[in-house]
Amino acid sequence: MKRRVLPVLAVAALLAFPASVARADGALNLAWTNCYGDGTPVSNMVFACNSNSGSHALVASIVAPTGATQLTGVEIFLDLVSMSAPMGNWWALFNAGSCRATSLTTDFVYGGSGPGCRTLWTAPPASGGIFSYSSPGFIPVLPSNVWSQHSEIDIATTMPPAAPLAMTPGSEYFIANVRIDNALTTGTGACAGCTDPVCIAFTYAILSQASGNVLVNTSSMNSAVTWQGTGADCGSVPVRKATWGAIKSLYR
């Protein structure tokens, strides 16, 4: 599993967080195009796979837990499960040498217009981006016989400790857009697999703060979406029992 490293200061800030993680209330939401709480959420994306232009945005949001009042960083994890084994090369994203190495990006500017989802970032985060993408294959918490059908996106942001952010419990907050573009979908050099059904699940988030990190992993139907309809086994995404020690090991 290859990783693209965030700026040194961002990684150092994440490693400086306390070694404790408290489980919390709150919930994870995921939808296509808009924040889950804004209007009618789009839970399935259908694409004819007949164009190399355009993109599709996954919008990750969190219903705030109690105690998230001094945020200095947020890390989120999305798991992808393909109906096909192995997962098609259309999903070989981000890593150098992959079939669609430049087709996965993220940003932290919410473009929705509805009232149901607040914007957490009052200013751009100090640093942030895609920390890693397993493409597809090795995910340590899964049995090796299903690695070929899974990928995982890890996105991290940090803010200066002197300017922490606060969340109002029970309110839904936009966290990140995850954009998948259509490059190399058709024609010469196209990467196969665009038409394969895939489930994408927002599996957990770590809210980092000086007083103690908060783990949100309350999953529901709101935390998973599909690509090209049903068929992929969303139930095969593991329930994670993360520890801060395990999470810190990702940065070494």
C-alpha positions as CSV (number, residue, x, y, z in Angstrom):
1,M,0.0,0.0,0.0
2,K,1.6,3.2,-1.1
3,R,1.2,6.5,0.7
4,R,1.6,10.0,-0.4
5,V,3.0,11.9,2.6
6,L,1.4,15.1,3.9
7,P,3.6,18.1,4.8
8,V,6.0,17.3,7.7
9,L,4.4,19.8,10.0
10,A,1.0,18.2,9.4
11,V,2.2,14.8,10.2
12,A,4.1,16.1,13.3
13,A,0.9,17.8,14.5
14,L,-1.1,14.6,14.2
15,L,1.5,12.5,16.0
16,A,1.6,15.1,18.8
17,F,-2.0,14.4,19.8
18,P,-2.6,12.5,23.1
19,A,-2.5,8.7,23.1
20,S,-6.1,8.4,24.2
21,V,-9.2,8.0,22.0
22,A,-12.7,8.4,23.4
23,R,-15.6,6.8,21.6
24,A,-18.4,9.2,21.2
25,D,-22.0,9.7,20.0
26,G,-22.4,11.4,16.7
27,A,-22.8,9.8,13.3
28,L,-21.2,9.5,9.9
29,N,-23.0,10.6,6.7
30,L,-22.0,10.2,3.1
31,A,-23.8,11.2,-0.1
32,W,-23.1,12.0,-3.7
33,T,-23.0,15.7,-4.9
34,N,-24.4,17.3,-1.7
35,C,-24.2,17.0,2.0
36,Y,-26.5,14.3,3.3
37,G,-28.6,16.9,5.3
38,D,-29.1,19.2,2.4
39,G,-32.2,18.3,0.4
40,T,-32.7,14.8,-1.0
41,P,-29.4,12.9,-0.6
42,V,-28.1,11.0,-3.7
43,S,-27.3,7.5,-2.5
44,N,-26.5,5.9,-5.9
45,M,-24.4,7.3,-8.7
46,V,-25.1,5.9,-12.2
47,F,-22.6,6.8,-15.0
48,A,-22.8,5.5,-18.5
49,C,-19.0,5.3,-18.7
50,N,-19.0,6.9,-22.1
51,S,-17.0,10.0,-21.4
52,N,-13.5,11.0,-20.1
53,S,-14.7,14.4,-18.9
54,G,-16.4,15.5,-15.7
55,S,-16.2,14.1,-12.2
56,H,-18.3,12.8,-9.3
57,A,-18.2,14.2,-5.8
58,L,-18.6,12.2,-2.6
59,V,-19.5,14.5,0.3
60,A,-18.5,13.3,3.7
61,S,-20.1,14.9,6.8
62,I,-20.3,14.3,10.5
63,V,-23.2,14.7,12.9
64,A,-21.2,16.3,15.8
65,P,-20.7,14.3,19.0
66,T,-20.6,15.9,22.4
67,G,-17.2,17.1,23.5
68,A,-15.8,18.2,20.1
69,T,-15.0,21.8,21.1
70,Q,-11.3,22.2,20.6
71,L,-10.6,20.5,17.2
72,T,-7.1,20.7,15.8
73,G,-7.5,18.0,13.2
74,V,-9.9,15.6,11.5
75,E,-9.0,12.3,9.8
76,I,-11.6,10.3,7.9
77,F,-11.6,6.8,6.3
78,L,-13.7,5.6,3.4
79,D,-13.8,1.9,2.4
80,L,-14.6,0.8,-1.2
81,V,-15.9,-2.7,-1.9
82,S,-16.3,-3.9,-5.5
83,M,-18.7,-6.5,-6.7
84,S,-16.0,-7.8,-9.0
85,A,-12.8,-9.7,-7.9
86,P,-10.4,-8.2,-8.5
87,M,-11.6,-4.6,-8.4
88,G,-11.3,-3.1,-11.8
89,N,-8.4,-0.8,-12.8
90,W,-10.8,2.1,-13.1
91,W,-10.5,2.2,-9.3
92,A,-6.7,2.1,-9.4
93,L,-6.4,5.7,-8.2
94,F,-4.0,8.2,-6.7
95,N,-0.8,6.2,-6.4
96,A,2.1,6.8,-8.9
97,G,2.0,4.2,-11.7
98,S,-1.7,3.4,-11.2
99,C,-4.1,3.3,-14.1
100,R,-5.8,6.5,-13.1
101,A,-3.2,8.0,-10.8
102,T,-4.5,11.6,-11.0
103,S,-8.3,10.9,-10.8
104,L,-8.8,11.0,-7.1
105,T,-8.6,14.4,-5.3
106,T,-10.1,16.1,-2.3
107,D,-11.0,19.6,-1.2
108,F,-12.6,21.2,1.8
109,V,-14.9,23.8,0.2
110,Y,-18.5,22.9,0.4
111,G,-20.5,24.1,-2.6
112,G,-24.0,23.1,-1.4
113,S,-26.8,25.6,-0.9
114,G,-29.1,23.8,1.6
115,P,-29.5,24.7,5.3
116,G,-29.0,21.2,6.7
117,C,-25.2,21.0,6.7
118,R,-22.9,23.5,8.3
119,T,-19.4,24.3,7.1
120,L,-16.8,23.4,9.7
121,W,-14.0,25.2,7.9
122,T,-14.4,28.9,8.4
123,A,-11.0,29.2,6.7
124,P,-9.0,26.7,4.7
125,P,-7.3,24.1,7.0
126,A,-3.7,24.7,7.7
127,S,-2.9,21.6,5.7
128,G,-4.7,18.6,4.5
129,G,-5.3,16.1,1.7
130,I,-5.4,12.5,0.8
131,F,-2.9,10.8,3.1
132,S,-3.2,7.4,1.4
133,Y,-5.1,5.2,-0.9
134,S,-4.9,1.4,-0.9
135,S,-5.4,0.7,-4.6
136,P,-6.9,-2.1,-4.4
137,G,-5.4,-4.7,-2.1
138,F,-3.7,-4.7,1.2
139,I,-5.9,-3.5,4.1
140,P,-4.6,-5.0,7.4
141,V,-8.0,-5.3,9.1
142,L,-9.3,-7.6,6.3
143,P,-8.6,-11.2,5.5
144,S,-6.2,-11.6,2.6
145,N,-8.8,-13.5,0.4
146,V,-10.9,-10.3,0.0
147,W,-8.1,-7.7,-0.4
148,S,-8.5,-7.7,-4.2
149,Q,-12.1,-6.3,-3.9
150,H,-11.3,-3.5,-1.4
151,S,-9.7,-0.1,-1.4
152,E,-9.5,2.5,1.3
153,I,-9.2,6.3,1.2
154,D,-7.5,8.1,4.2
155,I,-7.9,11.9,4.3
156,A,-6.4,14.1,7.0
157,T,-6.5,17.7,7.9
158,T,-4.9,19.8,10.6
159,M,-5.4,23.3,12.0
160,P,-3.1,25.4,14.1
161,P,-3.5,24.5,17.8
162,A,-3.9,28.2,18.5
163,A,-7.1,28.3,16.4
164,P,-9.2,25.2,17.4
165,L,-12.7,24.8,16.0
166,A,-15.9,23.8,17.9
167,M,-18.8,21.6,16.8
168,T,-22.3,22.0,18.1
169,P,-23.5,18.6,19.2
170,G,-26.2,17.1,17.0
171,S,-25.5,19.5,14.0
172,E,-24.2,18.1,10.7
173,Y,-20.9,19.4,9.5
174,F,-19.4,19.1,6.0
175,I,-15.9,17.6,6.3
176,A,-14.6,17.0,2.8
177,N,-15.4,16.5,-0.9
178,V,-13.8,13.4,-2.4
179,R,-13.7,13.8,-6.2
180,I,-13.4,11.0,-8.7
181,D,-12.9,12.2,-12.3
182,N,-13.7,10.3,-15.5
183,A,-10.3,10.3,-17.1
184,L,-9.3,7.2,-19.1
185,T,-12.9,5.8,-18.9
186,T,-13.2,5.2,-22.7
187,G,-11.1,5.1,-25.8
188,T,-7.4,4.4,-26.1
189,G,-5.8,3.5,-22.8
190,A,-9.1,3.2,-21.0
191,C,-9.0,1.5,-17.6
192,A,-11.6,-1.3,-17.2
193,G,-14.1,-1.5,-14.3
194,C,-16.2,1.7,-14.5
195,T,-19.4,-0.3,-15.0
196,D,-18.8,-2.5,-12.0
197,P,-21.0,-1.9,-8.9
198,V,-19.1,-0.6,-5.9
199,C,-20.2,0.2,-2.4
200,I,-18.4,3.1,-0.6
201,A,-18.7,3.4,3.1
202,F,-17.6,6.2,5.5
203,T,-16.3,3.9,8.2
204,Y,-14.8,6.1,10.9
205,A,-13.5,9.6,11.8
206,I,-11.0,10.8,14.3
207,L,-11.6,14.2,15.8
208,S,-8.3,15.4,17.2
209,Q,-8.0,17.9,20.1
210,A,-5.5,18.6,22.8
211,S,-7.8,17.4,25.5
212,G,-8.3,14.0,23.9
213,N,-9.2,12.5,20.6
214,V,-12.7,11.5,19.7
215,L,-13.5,8.4,17.6
216,V,-16.8,8.5,15.6
217,N,-17.7,5.2,14.0
218,T,-21.5,5.1,14.3
219,S,-22.4,3.7,10.9
220,S,-25.9,3.5,9.4
221,M,-27.6,3.4,6.0
222,N,-26.6,7.1,5.8
223,S,-22.9,6.3,5.9
224,A,-22.8,4.2,2.7
225,V,-23.5,5.0,-1.0
226,T,-23.3,2.9,-4.2
227,W,-21.8,3.3,-7.6
228,Q,-23.7,1.8,-10.5
229,G,-26.4,0.3,-8.3
230,T,-26.5,-2.5,-5.8
231,G,-24.6,-5.7,-5.9
232,A,-21.4,-5.0,-4.0
233,D,-21.4,-6.4,-0.5
234,C,-21.5,-3.3,1.8
235,G,-21.7,-5.7,4.7
236,S,-18.1,-6.9,4.1
237,V,-16.7,-3.6,5.2
238,P,-15.3,-4.4,8.7
239,V,-16.4,-2.8,11.9
240,R,-13.3,-1.1,13.1
241,K,-12.0,-1.3,16.6
242,A,-9.3,1.3,16.2
243,T,-6.8,2.3,18.9
244,W,-4.8,5.4,18.8
245,G,-1.6,3.4,18.8
246,A,-2.7,1.6,15.6
247,I,-3.7,4.9,14.0
248,K,-0.4,6.5,14.9
249,S,1.4,3.6,13.2
250,L,0.0,4.8,9.9
251,Y,2.2,7.9,10.0
252,R,5.5,6.1,10.4
